Amino acid sequence: MSFFELFKNSYYMQIGELQSNGELIDPGSVEQACELILNCKGKLVCSGMGKSGLIAQKLAATFSSTGTPAFFLHPGESLHGDLGVVQPNDVILLLAKSGESDEVVQMLQVIRKMGNPVISLLGNPDSSAGRMSTVIIRASVSREADSLNLAPTASTTVSLVVGDALATAVSEKRGFQPENFALYHPAGQLGKRLLLKVEDLLDTPEIMPVCDENASMTELLEAVTRPNQGGAMIVNQKNEVVGLVTDGDIRRAILKFGNVLERDLKDIMTANPIAITRETMALDALRIMEDRPSQISVIPVIDENKHPVGLLRIHDLVRAGL
């Protein structure tokens, strides 16, 4: 067999085991497990030995990032003092294939005395771990996905999918929204898209790139050049933004008029430019600047009185990772 044929055999075998296990899962057990997790006043303690423990660590991270505080507890370390982290309001989520590992069984014996409910994702519901569980959800496979039927492959895949399905079901019932997810992932792409506002990206130059509408072209060039923000906002006597001149506007004016110093400012400025506020979401600002026939490279930021606050550059949005 080629590598790809061996790969496909393992791939589709795991899909088949997932489908077969799905038919074994009791709906009532899922409902009970989700209710326990949703109503948990403490934390969800995820645990498992070996490869099941690695899946339990991943599930702890998934639950935590979707609104259910969770952490991983190693069964072996739990027997040497770490059980002290388990508090009365915590719920235990155990992953095990055989349910007979010495460390797992001993840990559950103590947890049963502590009175914490135990949700077990088990390959063998009739195991010692199963007898000490409050709720059992089947995570069984007929065989592993390697040719020797030894390496934890299909069994860990099934446990992972069952655990993720529990996490997503609880998250939806909890009313978890993208904004909540972003709050827990501020450095990620989604976090930036949902949390960043224009005010988070504005530079604070010592000199605001602003010029009076009656100023000379020389004064305009000074206003554009000193802060070096790619343009200048044009204001009237009430300090309201009534125009915008960018570096590109000046270049185009030179090509059109030659000596721009002899022109009036109104000849080259964009009157009544599109503007945004500090509270505008950065992603919305990006859309305003990009979703048009000709992209905007800088955009005025104004307050409720149309007074200038700053200039937002497309560069600022790119630098922020949007």
N, C-alpha and C positions, 0 to 999 in steps of 0.2 A: 504493500500500500504506500501511496505517496504521503508526504507530510500533511497535505491538505485533506486527504481522505481520512486520515487518523484524526485530524482536527475536527472535521465535520461529524465523525462518529461520536466524539466526546461532547461536542456542542449540542447535537440534537438529542443525545441520550439524556443530558441534563434538562433540556426542555421537556422531554417525555416524563421524567421523574417529577418535575414541577406540576405537570398536568395531572399525573396520577395522584400525587399528594393532595392536590386541590379537592379531589373528590372525597378524600378522607376527613377533611376538616369539618368539624361540627360547628354549625352557625351559632349555636347557643354558647359554645366556649369562646368564640370570637367576641360575641356581644359582652359576655361577662368580663373577659380580659380587658376589653376597651373601656368598659365602665370603671374597672378598678384603676386603670391608668389615668383616665380623665378626671376621676374624683380623688386622685392621690394628693394628699396635703403635704407630703414630703417630696422625696426624690425617687426616681426609678433606678433601682440598683441592678445593672446588667451583669451577668456572670456566666462563666463557662470555662472549661479546661481545654487546653490545646488549641486546635483550629477553631473549635466552637467559641473559645475565649476571644480569638481574633475577630470573629463575627460579632460577638457581644460588644466588643470595643467599638466597632463601627456603628452598631445600633445605638449605643449610648450617645455617640456623636449625632446621629440622625435625630433621635428624640430631642436632644438638647437644642438643636438648631431649628426644630419645628414646634417649640413651645412647651415641651415636657422636660424639665430639668432631670438629667440622668448622669450617672457615672458608672465606671466599670470596677468591679470587685473581683480579684483573682481568688478562686476557691482555695488554693493552697495557702496564699498569704492570709486569707481570712481566718485560718485556723491558728495563726500566730499573731493575733492582735488586731488584724484589720477589720474584724467583724464589729469593732467598736464604732465604725463609721455608720453602721445601719441604725437608724432611728425608728421610733415606734410608728411614725406616719409613712414610712417608706414602703414601696412595693418592690418585690424581687422579680426580675425577668431572667429565667435560667434557660440556657441553651445546652442541650446534650444529645448525643446520638444514642448511646446505650443507656444512659441514666444510671450507670453502676460505678462510675469512677469514685475511688475512695474519698478523694477530696471533696467532690460534689456531695456525696452522701453525708459525710460528716458535717459539712457546712449546713446542709438542709436540716439535719437533726437539731442543730443549735438554733437555726432560724425558726423552726417550728416551735421551739420553746419560747422564743421571743414574741411569737404571735404575728409576724408579718405575713401578708398574703404572698403566695408564690405562683407566678404564671410561668409555666414551663413549655418550651418548644422542644418536643421530644420525638426522637426516632422510635423509641420503645415506651409506649405509655404504661405498660405493665411493669416497669422497672421500679427500683427502690425510689428513684427521684420522682417517678409518677405517683407513687403512693403517698408521698409527702407534699404533693402540689395541691394548690387551691384550684387552679384551672390548668388543663392540659390542652395544648393545640398541637395537632399532629404535624411533624416535620420528618416524615419517613421516606426512605428510598428503598427500592428493591435491590439496588446495587450502586456502587460508585462508578464514576465515568472514566476510570482508567482501566487498562486491559487486565490488570491484576486484581481489580476490585478491592483495592487496599487504601489508596490515597483519598483523604477527605476532599471530595470534589462535588459530586451531586448533592451529598448531604449538607455541605456548607452552603451551597447555592440555594437549596430549599429553605434552610434556616434563615438565610439573609433575606430572601424574598418574603417569607412569612413575617419576619420582624419588620421589614420596611413597610409592608402592607398594614400592619398594626399601627405603625407610627403615622402613616399618612391618613388612616381612618380617624385616629384620635385627633390629629391636627385639624382635619376638616371640621369635625364636631366641635372643636375648641374655637372655631372661627378664626383660625390663624390666617393672616393676610400677607401679601408680598411685602408690605411695609414692616411687618414684624420680622419676617425673614431677613430683610435688608438690615434691620437694626442689629441682628446677631452676626451679620456678615458685612461690616462697614468697609472692609478693604476689598471686597469682591466687586465684580462688575455690577451685579444687581444692587448691592448696597450703594454704590456710587450713583447709579441711575435713579434710585428712589429717595436718597437722603440729601444729596448735594444740592445746595441752592446757589444762586448767583452770588450772594454775599460771601459764600465760602471761597469763591474764586477771584474776587476782585483784588487787584493790587491797590495799594494806598500810596500813590506817588506824592511827593512833597508838593508838587505843582499839579493842580487839576488841569487836564487838557481842555481848557475852555477859552472861547474867544467871543468878544462882543460882535453882534451882527453888523455894526457900523465900523468895525476895525479895518485897518488897511491890510493888504496882502502880506506886507512884511510882518505885521503883528500876528497874522494867522500862521505864517511859517514858523515864527517863534513859538506859538502855542502848540503847534504840532510837534516841533522838534524837541523841545526841552523835556517833556515827560517820556517821549519816545514810546508812545502807546499805539502808534499806527493811525492816529487821527485826532481831531479836536471837535468838541461839541460847540455849536454856535448858540448863543443865548441872546434874548431880547432884554429890554430894560427891567423886566420883572424877574429876570434870572430864569426864565423858562427856556428849555431846549427847543429851538425852532429849526435847527439845521445840523448837519454833520458834514465834515470834510475829512476824507481819508487820504492816506499817502497815494492811493490809486487815483483819487479824484485830481490831485495836484499833477500827477504824471500825465493824465489824460488832458488836463487843461493846457499843459505845456505843449503837447502835440497839436492841440486844437488852436490855441491862441498865440503860441510863441512866448512872448514876454508877459507872463501872468501877473507881474508886479503892477502892470497898468490896468488890470481888470478889477472889477468890484467883486467882493466876496460872494455875493449872491449869484454871480455868474458860474461858480464852480461848486457851490455847496448843494447837498441834497436837502431840500426843504421838507419839514415835517417828517423826519426819519422814523422808521420803526424803532420803538424803544421798549425796554423791559424794566422791571423793578428788582430790588434786592431779593424779594420773596419768590421771584420766579424760579422754578426748578431748573437746575442746570441742563437737564435733558430736554426740557421744553425750549430753553434758550438755543440749544444746539439745533433743534428742529426748525425753529424760526429762522436761523441763520443759513441752514442748509437746504430746506425744502422750498426752493424757489428757482426760477430759471437762472439767476445769477447769484451766486453765494455772497453772503455778507461776511466780511472779514472782521469788522468791529461793530459793536452795537451799543448805543447809549444806555446807561442805567440811570433811571430817574426816580424821584420820590413822588409822593401823592400830589405835590404841587408842581410837578414837571421840572423841578430843579435838578441840576446835574448831580449825580452821585459818583459816577465813574464810567469807564469804558471797559466792556468785556470783549476780549479778543477770541477768535476761533482757536488761537494757540493755547489760550488758557483752558479751554474745554478738552483739547487734545492732550495736553499735559496732565489733566486730571484723569485720563483714562477713559473718557467717554467716546 
